[in-house]
Amino acid sequence: MATELHETIFMAKQERHKNLFLNYRNLNNFPVELLKDEGLQFLERLYMKRNSLTTLPDNLAQKLPNLIELYLHSNNIVLIPEAIGNLARLQSLDLSNNALQLLCPEIGRLRSLRHLRLSNNQLKCLPPAIGDLQDLETLDVSMNQLMSLPDRLHRCVSLQNLTADHNLLSHVPRQLCLLHRLNQLSMAANRLTFLPLDLGRSRELQFVFVDNNADLKGLPSYLYNKVIGCSGCGMSAQVSEGDLSEVLGEALGEALVGLPGEVKMVGSETENVVPLEELAMRTLHSIYHRRSTDLNLLPPVSLPKSLLDLLQFPLGHCHRCSQAMFTIIFPKLFPLRDTALAGVHRRTTVSFVAYCCSSHCLRTFDLQG
């Protein structure tokens, strides 16, 4: 086996191969033949699936500087060296089915990266630097132990496909709704209780799968005309928080479990007055966005940082008129079983929830309009 490996690498060097297949070789260590002398300067794609590697060499980028694709699926890799960030041309990195517990922040230096696959590892968090991958199109972090996703993930402006099934996620950062190229979002089999108000507002997002989140009982009404998966949702006996059930009714109260902490008031059809704080936030937001100004460049405003952050990332936008909302919502419930989708989604008790900015929008909202 060693002789065959040596000959394969020798031939690749002699003939300046761009692709090298070293799958199923029972390798415990990275082959030193790949790193001798000048390495393989012409190599663009390296396949090393289903071996027993535990790490990568620090001088990988120095010896294989033109790597575009690196496939390390199904090894025993525990740690990725910081030098991984030196692979300047790397576009595709597959580290799925390994033993990763930590991802180094230097991963954010792979500015050419388009596809990152990290499924079936032991990751408990992702580094915020992953938000620096502005060319990233595919991110698969399914089957890990993630409890949250980085808020900065919304900076991956090219992201089209995000898969985070089978983790421990309890919420989805509302900043993800700013990913205007995102076409498919899959977060099945997590611990989700609530989805961002604006999820589905982007026309580009067409596929949303949240199956088997038993405590998730409400879907934003924006998802009504999307391809959705919600089998097994709303099947738990979870009781709504506080006195929401008494005020809004049991079904609506359960659908709103997990509301963001910034929500200070849940309005109804009979409430025609919007609180002054909410009106002020809407006015400031309108002024700032009319000027298309970065909030970080504005002169100081006498508002707490939490409210300044909220100006940049509102709770959501009215499902009726698109008005930004900050501290108050007017929700309207549409049980899925009462919609045209009832025959498609059977094993679920979820409802669509329209989040409106006023009692007028609440009264006039039509799910199928």
C-alpha positions as CSV (number, residue, x, y, z in Angstrom):
1,M,0.0,0.0,0.0
2,A,2.9,2.4,0.9
3,T,4.6,1.7,-2.4
4,E,1.4,2.2,-4.4
5,L,0.8,5.5,-2.5
6,H,4.4,6.7,-3.2
7,E,4.0,5.9,-6.9
8,T,0.7,7.7,-7.1
9,I,2.1,10.9,-5.6
10,F,5.3,10.6,-7.6
11,M,3.3,10.3,-10.9
12,A,1.2,13.3,-9.9
13,K,4.3,15.4,-9.3
14,Q,6.0,14.3,-12.6
15,E,2.9,14.8,-14.7
16,R,1.7,17.9,-12.9
17,H,-1.7,16.5,-12.1
18,K,-4.4,18.9,-11.1
19,N,-6.5,16.2,-9.3
20,L,-5.2,13.7,-6.8
21,F,-7.4,10.9,-5.4
22,L,-6.2,9.4,-2.1
23,N,-9.5,8.0,-0.8
24,Y,-9.8,4.7,1.1
25,R,-6.0,4.5,1.8
26,N,-6.1,3.8,5.5
27,L,-3.9,6.9,6.1
28,N,-3.3,7.8,9.7
29,N,-1.1,10.8,8.8
30,F,-0.9,13.2,6.0
31,P,1.5,11.8,3.4
32,V,4.9,13.4,3.7
33,E,5.5,12.8,0.0
34,L,2.9,15.5,-0.7
35,L,5.0,18.0,1.3
36,K,8.5,17.2,0.2
37,D,10.5,19.8,-1.8
38,E,8.2,22.2,-3.5
39,G,5.1,20.0,-2.9
40,L,2.5,19.9,-5.7
41,Q,2.3,23.4,-7.0
42,F,-0.1,22.5,-9.8
43,L,-2.6,20.5,-7.6
44,E,-6.1,22.0,-7.5
45,R,-8.2,19.2,-6.1
46,L,-7.2,16.8,-3.3
47,Y,-9.5,13.9,-2.3
48,M,-8.7,12.2,0.9
49,K,-12.1,10.8,2.0
50,R,-12.5,7.8,4.4
51,N,-9.1,7.7,5.9
52,S,-8.0,8.0,9.5
53,L,-6.4,11.5,9.5
54,T,-6.5,13.4,12.8
55,T,-5.1,16.7,11.7
56,L,-3.6,18.6,8.8
57,P,0.0,19.9,8.4
58,D,0.8,23.6,9.1
59,N,2.6,24.0,5.8
60,L,-0.3,22.7,3.7
61,A,-0.8,26.1,2.0
62,Q,2.9,26.5,1.4
63,K,3.2,23.1,-0.4
64,L,-0.2,23.0,-2.1
65,P,-0.8,26.8,-2.7
66,N,-3.2,26.4,-5.6
67,L,-5.7,24.1,-4.0
68,I,-9.3,24.9,-5.0
69,E,-11.1,21.9,-3.5
70,L,-10.2,19.9,-0.5
71,Y,-12.3,16.8,0.5
72,L,-11.6,15.3,3.9
73,H,-15.0,13.6,4.5
74,S,-15.0,10.7,7.0
75,N,-11.7,10.9,8.8
76,N,-10.9,11.4,12.5
77,I,-9.9,15.0,12.3
78,V,-10.1,16.7,15.7
79,L,-8.4,20.0,15.0
80,I,-7.8,22.2,12.0
81,P,-4.6,24.2,12.2
82,E,-4.7,28.0,12.0
83,A,-2.7,27.8,8.8
84,I,-5.8,26.6,7.0
85,G,-6.5,30.3,6.5
86,N,-3.5,30.6,4.1
87,L,-5.2,28.5,1.4
88,A,-6.1,31.7,-0.5
89,R,-7.6,30.0,-3.5
90,L,-9.7,27.4,-1.7
91,Q,-13.3,27.3,-2.9
92,S,-14.7,24.1,-1.5
93,L,-13.8,22.5,1.9
94,D,-15.5,19.3,3.1
95,L,-14.8,18.3,6.7
96,S,-18.0,16.4,7.3
97,N,-18.0,13.1,9.3
98,N,-15.0,14.0,11.5
99,A,-14.5,14.6,15.2
100,L,-14.2,18.4,15.2
101,Q,-15.1,20.1,18.5
102,L,-13.8,23.5,17.6
103,L,-13.4,25.5,14.4
104,C,-10.5,28.0,14.4
105,P,-11.4,31.7,13.6
106,E,-8.8,31.6,10.8
107,I,-11.5,29.9,8.7
108,G,-12.7,33.4,8.1
109,R,-9.6,34.2,6.1
110,L,-10.7,31.8,3.3
111,R,-12.1,34.7,1.3
112,S,-12.6,32.6,-1.9
113,L,-14.5,29.8,-0.1
114,R,-17.9,29.0,-1.7
115,H,-18.8,25.7,-0.1
116,L,-18.2,24.6,3.5
117,R,-19.4,21.3,4.8
118,L,-19.1,20.5,8.5
119,S,-21.9,18.1,9.1
120,N,-21.7,15.2,11.6
121,N,-19.0,16.6,13.9
122,Q,-19.1,17.6,17.5
123,L,-19.2,21.4,17.1
124,K,-20.9,23.4,19.9
125,C,-20.4,26.8,18.3
126,L,-19.2,28.5,15.2
127,P,-16.6,31.3,15.2
128,P,-18.0,34.8,14.5
129,A,-15.3,35.1,11.8
130,I,-17.4,32.8,9.6
131,G,-19.3,35.9,8.7
132,D,-16.2,37.1,6.8
133,L,-16.8,34.6,4.1
134,Q,-18.6,36.9,1.7
135,D,-18.4,34.4,-1.3
136,L,-19.8,31.5,0.7
137,E,-22.8,29.9,-1.1
138,T,-23.3,26.6,0.8
139,L,-23.0,26.0,4.5
140,D,-23.8,22.6,6.0
141,V,-23.5,22.3,9.8
142,S,-26.1,19.6,10.4
143,M,-25.7,16.9,13.0
144,N,-23.6,18.8,15.4
145,Q,-24.3,20.2,18.9
146,L,-24.8,23.8,18.0
147,M,-27.0,25.8,20.4
148,S,-26.9,29.0,18.4
149,L,-25.7,30.4,15.1
150,P,-23.4,33.5,14.9
151,D,-25.2,36.8,14.5
152,R,-22.6,37.8,12.0
153,L,-23.7,35.0,9.7
154,H,-25.8,37.6,7.8
155,R,-22.6,39.0,6.4
156,C,-22.2,35.9,4.2
157,V,-24.0,37.9,1.6
158,S,-23.7,35.2,-1.1
159,L,-25.1,32.4,1.0
160,Q,-27.8,30.4,-0.9
161,N,-28.1,27.2,1.0
162,L,-27.9,26.9,4.8
163,T,-28.4,23.5,6.5
164,A,-28.4,23.1,10.2
165,D,-30.6,20.0,10.9
166,H,-30.1,17.9,14.0
167,N,-28.6,20.4,16.4
168,L,-29.7,22.0,19.6
169,L,-30.8,25.4,18.2
170,S,-33.6,27.1,20.1
171,H,-33.9,30.2,17.9
172,V,-32.9,31.6,14.5
173,P,-31.1,34.9,14.5
174,R,-33.4,37.4,12.8
175,Q,-30.3,38.9,11.0
176,L,-30.5,35.8,8.7
177,C,-33.5,37.4,7.1
178,L,-31.1,39.9,5.6
179,L,-29.5,37.2,3.4
180,H,-31.3,38.2,0.2
181,R,-29.7,35.4,-1.8
182,L,-30.7,32.6,0.6
183,N,-32.8,30.1,-1.4
184,Q,-33.0,27.1,1.0
185,L,-33.0,27.0,4.8
186,S,-33.2,23.7,6.7
187,M,-33.3,23.5,10.5
188,A,-35.2,20.3,11.0
189,A,-34.9,18.3,14.3
190,N,-33.8,21.2,16.6
191,R,-35.4,22.8,19.6
192,L,-36.9,25.8,17.9
193,T,-39.8,27.5,19.6
194,F,-40.1,30.7,17.4
195,L,-39.1,31.9,14.0
196,P,-38.1,35.4,13.0
197,L,-41.0,37.6,12.0
198,D,-39.4,38.4,8.6
199,L,-38.5,34.8,7.7
200,G,-39.7,34.3,4.1
201,R,-40.0,38.0,3.3
202,S,-37.2,37.6,0.8
203,R,-38.5,36.5,-2.6
204,E,-35.4,34.5,-3.1
205,L,-36.0,32.2,-0.1
206,Q,-38.3,29.4,-1.5
207,F,-37.5,26.3,0.6
208,V,-37.8,26.2,4.4
209,F,-37.7,23.0,6.3
210,V,-38.3,23.0,10.1
211,D,-39.7,19.5,10.5
212,N,-39.6,17.8,13.9
213,N,-39.3,20.9,16.1
214,A,-42.0,19.8,18.5
215,D,-42.3,23.1,20.4
216,L,-42.6,25.2,17.2
217,K,-46.2,26.2,16.8
218,G,-46.1,29.3,14.7
219,L,-44.8,30.0,11.2
220,P,-44.5,33.6,9.8
221,S,-47.2,34.1,7.2
222,Y,-44.5,35.0,4.7
223,L,-43.9,31.2,4.4
224,Y,-47.5,30.5,3.2
225,N,-46.5,30.6,-0.5
226,K,-43.1,28.8,0.0
227,V,-42.2,25.2,-0.1
228,I,-42.1,24.3,3.6
229,G,-41.5,21.2,5.7
230,C,-43.2,21.3,9.1
231,S,-44.0,17.6,9.8
232,G,-43.8,16.9,13.5
233,C,-44.1,20.6,14.5
234,G,-46.4,21.8,17.3
235,M,-46.8,18.3,18.6
236,S,-45.6,19.0,22.2
237,A,-47.8,19.9,25.1
238,Q,-45.9,23.1,25.9
239,V,-47.9,25.7,27.6
240,S,-47.6,29.4,26.6
241,E,-45.5,31.7,28.7
242,G,-47.0,34.1,31.3
243,D,-50.6,35.1,30.7
244,L,-50.4,35.2,26.9
245,S,-53.1,32.5,26.8
246,E,-55.5,34.5,28.9
247,V,-55.1,37.7,26.9
248,L,-54.8,36.3,23.3
249,G,-56.4,32.9,23.5
250,E,-54.6,29.6,23.9
251,A,-53.7,28.9,20.3
252,L,-52.2,32.3,19.6
253,G,-50.5,32.3,23.0
254,E,-48.8,29.0,22.2
255,A,-47.8,30.2,18.7
256,L,-46.0,33.2,20.3
257,V,-44.0,31.3,22.8
258,G,-40.4,32.4,22.4
259,L,-41.1,35.9,21.3
260,P,-38.0,38.1,21.2
261,G,-37.4,40.0,24.5
262,E,-37.6,43.3,22.7
263,V,-41.4,42.8,22.3
264,K,-43.0,45.0,25.0
265,M,-46.6,44.7,23.9
266,V,-48.8,42.4,21.9
267,G,-51.6,44.4,20.3
268,S,-55.1,43.4,19.3
269,E,-57.8,44.6,16.9
270,T,-59.3,46.8,19.6
271,E,-56.1,48.8,20.3
272,N,-55.9,51.8,18.0
273,V,-53.0,53.6,19.7
274,V,-49.4,52.7,19.1
275,P,-47.1,53.5,22.0
276,L,-44.8,56.6,21.8
277,E,-41.6,54.6,22.0
278,E,-42.6,52.5,19.0
279,L,-43.6,55.6,17.0
280,A,-40.2,57.2,17.8
281,M,-38.3,54.1,16.7
282,R,-40.2,54.0,13.5
283,T,-39.5,57.6,12.8
284,L,-35.8,57.3,13.5
285,H,-35.6,54.2,11.4
286,S,-37.4,55.9,8.5
287,I,-35.0,58.9,8.7
288,Y,-31.8,56.8,8.8
289,H,-32.9,54.5,6.0
290,R,-34.0,57.3,3.8
291,R,-30.5,58.6,4.0
292,S,-29.0,55.1,3.4
293,T,-26.6,55.8,6.2
294,D,-24.6,53.3,8.2
295,L,-25.8,53.6,11.7
296,N,-22.2,53.2,13.0
297,L,-21.3,56.5,11.2
298,L,-24.1,58.5,12.7
299,P,-23.5,61.0,15.5
300,P,-24.4,59.7,19.0
301,V,-28.1,59.5,19.8
302,S,-29.5,59.5,23.3
303,L,-30.8,55.9,23.1
304,P,-29.5,52.8,24.8
305,K,-27.2,50.6,22.7
306,S,-29.9,47.9,22.7
307,L,-32.3,50.3,21.0
308,L,-29.6,51.4,18.6
309,D,-29.0,47.8,17.6
310,L,-32.7,47.4,17.2
311,L,-32.8,50.3,14.8
312,Q,-30.3,48.4,12.6
313,F,-32.1,45.1,13.0
314,P,-35.8,45.6,13.6
315,L,-38.0,42.8,15.0
316,G,-39.5,42.5,11.5
317,H,-41.7,44.2,9.0
318,C,-45.5,44.4,8.9
319,H,-46.9,41.5,6.9
320,R,-49.5,43.8,5.5
321,C,-47.7,47.1,4.7
322,S,-44.0,46.4,5.4
323,Q,-43.7,49.0,8.2
324,A,-40.7,48.2,10.4
325,M,-41.6,47.1,13.9
326,F,-39.5,47.4,17.1
327,T,-41.4,46.9,20.4
328,I,-44.9,46.0,19.5
329,I,-46.6,43.5,17.2
330,F,-50.2,42.8,16.3
331,P,-50.4,39.1,15.5
332,K,-53.2,37.2,13.6
333,L,-53.5,33.5,13.6
334,F,-54.3,31.2,10.7
335,P,-54.3,27.5,11.7
336,L,-52.7,25.4,8.9
337,R,-55.5,22.9,9.1
338,D,-57.9,25.7,8.0
339,T,-55.8,26.6,4.9
340,A,-55.4,25.1,1.5
341,L,-52.2,23.4,2.7
342,A,-54.1,21.1,5.1
343,G,-54.0,18.2,2.8
344,V,-50.2,18.5,2.2
345,H,-49.1,18.8,5.8
346,R,-50.9,16.2,8.0
347,R,-48.7,15.4,11.0
348,T,-48.5,19.0,12.4
349,T,-50.5,21.4,14.4
350,V,-48.7,24.6,13.5
351,S,-50.4,27.9,12.5
352,F,-49.3,30.7,10.2
353,V,-49.0,34.0,12.1
354,A,-49.3,37.4,10.4
355,Y,-47.3,40.0,12.3
356,C,-48.8,43.4,11.7
357,C,-47.8,47.0,12.8
358,S,-51.3,48.2,13.8
359,S,-54.9,47.2,14.4
360,H,-55.8,48.4,11.0
361,C,-53.3,46.1,9.2
362,L,-54.4,43.3,11.5
363,R,-58.0,43.7,10.5
364,T,-57.3,44.0,6.8
365,F,-54.6,41.3,6.4
366,D,-55.6,38.4,4.1
367,L,-53.4,35.3,4.1
368,Q,-54.2,34.4,0.6
369,G,-54.4,37.9,-0.7
